[in-house]
Amino acid sequence: MDSRERFRKTMGYGRPDRVPYFHEGMEEDVIQEWRRQGLSSGEDVYEMFHFDRREEIEPDLEALPGLRRWPSTISDLHRLGGALDPDERSRLPKRWNSLVSKWRTRNHPLFLRVHRGFFLSMGVEGWKRFTEVMLLTLRDPEFVREAMRIQGEFSARIAERALKDAEFDAAVFTEPIAENRGPLISPKMYEDLVLKSYEPVLAVLRRYRVNTVILLTFANIRSLLPSIVKWGFNCLWACEAPQKEMDYRVLRREFGRDLRLIGGIDLDALRLDKESIKREVYEKVPPLLVEGGFIPLADGRVRKDIPLENYLYYRRLFEEVTRG
């Protein structure tokens, strides 16, 4: 069974030969640190284990040209709309036609990133703009609603451009909207100002039969999940999340098959010892594998404070458990 079929079977609650083995990703500084811990110059971590390839396409969803000053009133939002031209050729990757041709015979899953989430769509890149946006949600929600509507319709047009040409196995919304204590806006506000603006994108995904719609998020979004599922997201990929509030076993009991899951293994366990790693993997992975719709993975990018010995032990244990 190839990687693409394996992913589709898993997300469809079918019977794959095994779950996909995705890698968490790591920067070069991690490899350099591991070289000091004994990883030889001829060894490649990615070749030491079985990894299923996945490919992600991320269109350019930025305002072009960039806005020197973000609009602050509804009447000024035409500047935002003017900078979000979905027909701009540079929105899609270079050599697009060549990529589309190559993908027709691929044997790995292809993901399309379709939206950057609330804060990035509102131009938040630092504390000053973050403060402005939080005040706007209280003082001028109609402005926020209209700005997000413009972004949603733009993202839908870009997604449709890509989906007309190529078949994608999953769509990804990124949503950095929380801290460990919870979301930065209330569930009611999130549904009214944000989720409603995603509907044009979700409608395009339904029309092109993209069956896996992933919310890639961070920290503790627990109180937002009922609304997220209600609006049509059917897969959660939670990164660097507090395990008490975002335990995948608890989420599966609450949402059942309506919410597929990617991740779920606490990255902090890999910083401890082998017994902690074993306990984390054995307590979480087997029960979720039985139910299906689950791709186990550490819940964040591997950092250089994770010892090489621990990571090697984790991957070997991971493969042992998932192969039954």
PLY file of the C-alpha trace (Angstrom):
ply
format ascii 1.0
element vertex 324
property float x
property float y
property float z
element edge 323
property int vertex1
property int vertex2
end_header
0.00 0.00 0.00
1.49 3.37 -0.96
1.54 6.48 1.24
-1.39 8.15 -0.48
-3.69 5.16 -0.16
-2.54 4.64 3.41
-3.47 8.23 4.32
-6.86 8.03 2.60
-7.71 4.71 4.23
-6.77 6.02 7.66
-8.78 9.22 7.34
-11.72 7.24 5.94
-11.76 4.80 8.88
-10.74 2.02 6.53
-8.17 -0.73 7.01
-4.70 0.43 5.94
-1.72 -1.90 6.21
-0.51 0.51 8.90
-0.99 4.17 9.81
1.06 6.78 7.94
4.43 7.57 9.50
4.83 11.32 9.19
7.91 13.09 10.53
7.67 15.97 12.95
10.25 18.12 11.19
13.44 19.54 12.64
15.83 22.39 11.96
19.49 21.95 11.09
20.55 22.96 14.60
18.94 19.75 15.89
21.04 17.62 13.54
24.17 19.54 14.51
23.49 18.89 18.21
22.84 15.21 17.53
26.14 14.97 15.64
27.81 16.03 18.92
25.85 13.27 20.68
27.05 10.55 18.35
25.07 10.74 15.11
27.72 10.07 12.47
28.19 12.35 9.48
27.07 9.54 7.19
23.77 8.93 8.97
20.50 10.61 7.98
17.73 10.43 10.59
15.09 10.45 7.88
16.62 7.34 6.33
16.93 5.46 9.62
13.16 4.98 9.95
10.14 4.44 7.76
8.60 7.79 6.90
5.64 8.35 4.61
6.16 11.27 2.32
3.58 14.02 2.33
3.66 17.20 0.27
2.10 20.53 1.20
1.33 23.34 -1.21
1.02 26.81 0.31
-0.27 29.50 -2.04
0.74 33.08 -1.35
-2.15 34.50 0.68
-0.40 37.74 1.62
-1.56 41.19 0.53
0.37 42.12 -2.65
1.89 44.60 -2.43
2.10 44.63 1.34
-0.01 47.17 3.17
2.00 49.99 4.76
-0.96 50.72 7.00
-3.81 48.37 7.76
-7.35 49.69 7.20
-9.13 50.74 10.36
-12.63 51.50 9.04
-15.04 49.62 6.79
-14.87 52.36 4.18
-11.11 51.85 3.96
-11.28 48.09 3.42
-11.18 48.54 -0.35
-7.41 48.81 0.06
-7.29 45.32 1.52
-9.50 43.91 -1.22
-7.34 45.57 -3.87
-4.22 43.88 -2.49
-5.87 40.44 -2.49
-6.09 39.65 -6.19
-6.76 35.90 -6.49
-5.85 35.91 -10.19
-2.30 37.10 -9.58
-0.09 34.44 -11.22
2.47 34.43 -8.43
-0.11 33.20 -5.91
0.52 29.58 -6.94
3.96 27.92 -6.89
6.39 28.38 -9.77
6.20 25.83 -12.61
2.62 25.15 -11.59
1.66 23.27 -14.77
4.69 21.03 -14.44
3.81 20.26 -10.82
0.22 19.45 -11.74
1.42 17.02 -14.40
3.79 15.33 -11.95
1.10 14.97 -9.29
-1.14 12.89 -11.56
1.05 9.84 -10.92
2.02 10.57 -7.31
1.84 7.92 -4.60
1.91 10.28 -1.60
-0.78 12.53 -0.06
-0.94 16.13 -1.22
-2.16 18.84 1.17
-3.37 22.31 0.20
-3.04 25.14 2.71
-6.13 27.25 2.22
-6.23 29.81 5.04
-3.82 31.41 7.52
-6.32 31.88 10.35
-7.75 34.85 12.16
-4.76 36.78 13.48
-2.54 36.51 10.41
-5.49 37.45 8.19
-5.93 40.56 10.31
-2.28 41.54 9.87
-1.00 40.54 13.30
2.80 40.26 13.23
3.62 41.84 16.59
2.18 43.01 19.88
1.12 46.42 18.62
-1.12 45.05 15.87
-2.31 42.26 18.16
-3.54 44.84 20.64
-5.24 46.82 17.87
-7.06 43.74 16.60
-8.22 42.66 20.05
-9.65 46.14 20.63
-11.36 46.03 17.23
-13.15 42.80 18.13
-14.77 44.70 21.00
-15.23 48.18 19.57
-15.94 47.47 15.91
-16.90 43.83 15.32
-18.58 44.78 12.04
-15.23 45.93 10.68
-13.58 42.66 11.74
-16.44 40.67 10.24
-16.10 42.46 6.89
-12.29 42.16 6.82
-12.53 38.44 7.47
-15.24 38.09 4.82
-12.89 39.64 2.25
-10.12 37.28 3.30
-12.43 34.26 3.20
-13.70 34.97 -0.30
-10.15 35.60 -1.51
-8.91 32.32 0.00
-11.83 30.47 -1.58
-10.89 31.81 -5.02
-7.27 30.74 -4.59
-8.32 27.28 -3.40
-10.59 26.89 -6.40
-7.76 27.84 -8.78
-5.64 25.03 -7.32
-8.45 22.48 -7.14
-9.46 23.00 -10.75
-6.05 21.77 -11.78
-5.08 19.16 -9.20
-6.65 16.66 -6.82
-5.71 17.23 -3.19
-6.07 14.70 -0.39
-6.54 17.23 2.41
-6.98 20.95 3.01
-5.29 22.74 5.90
-6.43 25.83 7.81
-3.76 27.12 10.21
-5.21 28.73 13.32
-2.82 30.12 15.95
-5.56 31.53 18.15
-4.86 30.28 21.67
-2.46 30.09 24.57
-2.21 27.28 27.10
-4.99 28.79 29.24
-7.42 28.85 26.32
-8.46 30.76 23.18
-7.73 34.47 22.91
-11.31 35.20 21.83
-14.52 33.62 23.09
-16.24 30.69 21.32
-19.19 32.94 20.45
-16.91 35.60 18.97
-14.86 32.99 17.12
-17.95 31.55 15.49
-19.39 34.95 14.56
-16.24 36.72 13.36
-14.08 33.86 12.11
-15.86 30.60 11.31
-18.57 32.31 9.26
-15.86 33.83 7.07
-14.45 30.35 6.37
-17.70 29.16 4.77
-16.76 30.18 1.18
-13.57 28.13 1.48
-15.39 25.18 3.02
-17.99 25.32 0.23
-15.24 25.07 -2.40
-13.71 22.09 -0.59
-17.08 20.34 -0.51
-17.63 21.04 -4.20
-14.29 19.50 -5.12
-14.77 16.61 -2.67
-11.79 17.27 -0.45
-12.76 14.84 2.27
-10.22 15.70 4.95
-10.37 19.27 6.28
-7.63 19.83 8.86
-7.44 22.55 11.48
-3.75 22.90 12.32
-3.65 24.74 15.59
-1.56 25.43 18.66
-2.00 25.46 22.45
-5.43 25.07 24.07
-8.41 25.50 21.72
-10.59 23.08 23.71
-13.59 25.39 24.15
-13.67 26.18 20.39
-13.89 22.57 19.24
-17.69 22.14 19.30
-18.09 25.10 16.94
-15.16 23.99 14.78
-16.70 20.56 14.24
-20.14 22.04 13.66
-18.80 24.21 10.83
-17.34 21.27 8.93
-13.79 20.69 10.11
-13.31 16.96 10.50
-9.63 16.64 11.45
-7.62 18.23 14.25
-3.85 18.58 14.24
-3.03 20.20 17.58
0.58 21.26 18.19
2.30 22.11 21.46
-0.98 21.69 23.30
-1.46 21.17 27.06
-2.15 17.48 27.44
-4.64 17.82 30.27
-7.07 19.91 28.22
-6.28 18.50 24.75
-5.90 14.78 25.48
-6.87 13.04 22.25
-8.43 10.11 24.11
-10.89 12.48 25.75
-11.59 14.31 22.49
-12.31 11.03 20.74
-14.83 10.06 23.40
-16.60 13.40 23.01
-16.55 13.86 19.24
-16.30 10.28 18.02
-15.74 9.76 14.32
-16.68 13.35 13.54
-13.13 14.40 14.43
-10.12 12.65 12.97
-6.85 13.27 14.79
-3.21 13.86 13.85
-0.53 14.17 16.54
-1.39 13.66 20.19
1.96 12.43 21.57
3.32 14.88 24.13
6.64 16.21 22.84
7.69 16.95 26.43
7.86 13.20 27.13
10.73 12.97 24.65
12.68 15.39 26.84
12.46 13.10 29.88
13.49 9.44 29.95
12.69 6.18 28.20
10.13 5.12 30.77
8.20 8.38 30.25
8.34 7.93 26.48
7.12 4.34 26.73
4.26 5.31 29.01
3.20 8.18 26.72
3.20 6.03 23.58
1.57 2.93 25.09
-1.16 4.79 26.96
-2.28 6.91 24.00
-1.50 5.24 20.71
-3.00 1.70 20.88
-6.54 2.67 21.99
-6.80 5.38 19.34
-5.40 3.12 16.63
-8.14 0.60 17.31
-10.80 3.22 16.59
-9.11 4.51 13.43
-9.04 8.01 11.96
-5.84 8.69 13.86
-2.26 9.41 12.75
0.03 9.37 15.82
2.81 11.92 15.90
4.66 14.03 18.44
2.76 17.28 18.88
5.43 19.68 17.66
8.65 20.23 15.78
11.64 18.40 17.28
13.96 20.77 19.17
17.64 20.37 20.01
16.85 19.89 23.72
15.50 16.43 22.86
18.38 13.95 23.20
19.24 11.84 20.17
18.97 8.65 22.25
15.44 9.57 23.30
14.31 10.33 19.76
15.72 7.08 18.39
14.02 5.14 21.18
10.72 6.95 20.51
10.74 6.19 16.76
11.64 2.53 17.28
8.94 2.15 19.92
6.48 4.04 17.73
6.97 1.63 14.82
6.78 -1.38 17.12
3.44 -0.27 18.60
1.80 0.77 15.35
2.67 -2.49 13.65
0.92 -4.44 16.37
0 1
1 2
2 3
3 4
4 5
5 6
6 7
7 8
8 9
9 10
10 11
11 12
12 13
13 14
14 15
15 16
16 17
17 18
18 19
19 20
20 21
21 22
22 23
23 24
24 25
25 26
26 27
27 28
28 29
29 30
30 31
31 32
32 33
33 34
34 35
35 36
36 37
37 38
38 39
39 40
40 41
41 42
42 43
43 44
44 45
45 46
46 47
47 48
48 49
49 50
50 51
51 52
52 53
53 54
54 55
55 56
56 57
57 58
58 59
59 60
60 61
61 62
62 63
63 64
64 65
65 66
66 67
67 68
68 69
69 70
70 71
71 72
72 73
73 74
74 75
75 76
76 77
77 78
78 79
79 80
80 81
81 82
82 83
83 84
84 85
85 86
86 87
87 88
88 89
89 90
90 91
91 92
92 93
93 94
94 95
95 96
96 97
97 98
98 99
99 100
100 101
101 102
102 103
103 104
104 105
105 106
106 107
107 108
108 109
109 110
110 111
111 112
112 113
113 114
114 115
115 116
116 117
117 118
118 119
119 120
120 121
121 122
122 123
123 124
124 125
125 126
126 127
127 128
128 129
129 130
130 131
131 132
132 133
133 134
134 135
135 136
136 137
137 138
138 139
139 140
140 141
141 142
142 143
143 144
144 145
145 146
146 147
147 148
148 149
149 150
150 151
151 152
152 153
153 154
154 155
155 156
156 157
157 158
158 159
159 160
160 161
161 162
162 163
163 164
164 165
165 166
166 167
167 168
168 169
169 170
170 171
171 172
172 173
173 174
174 175
175 176
176 177
177 178
178 179
179 180
180 181
181 182
182 183
183 184
184 185
185 186
186 187
187 188
188 189
189 190
190 191
191 192
192 193
193 194
194 195
195 196
196 197
197 198
198 199
199 200
200 201
201 202
202 203
203 204
204 205
205 206
206 207
207 208
208 209
209 210
210 211
211 212
212 213
213 214
214 215
215 216
216 217
217 218
218 219
219 220
220 221
221 222
222 223
223 224
224 225
225 226
226 227
227 228
228 229
229 230
230 231
231 232
232 233
233 234
234 235
235 236
236 237
237 238
238 239
239 240
240 241
241 242
242 243
243 244
244 245
245 246
246 247
247 248
248 249
249 250
250 251
251 252
252 253
253 254
254 255
255 256
256 257
257 258
258 259
259 260
260 261
261 262
262 263
263 264
264 265
265 266
266 267
267 268
268 269
269 270
270 271
271 272
272 273
273 274
274 275
275 276
276 277
277 278
278 279
279 280
280 281
281 282
282 283
283 284
284 285
285 286
286 287
287 288
288 289
289 290
290 291
291 292
292 293
293 294
294 295
295 296
296 297
297 298
298 299
299 300
300 301
301 302
302 303
303 304
304 305
305 306
306 307
307 308
308 309
309 310
310 311
311 312
312 313
313 314
314 315
315 316
316 317
317 318
318 319
319 320
320 321
321 322
322 323
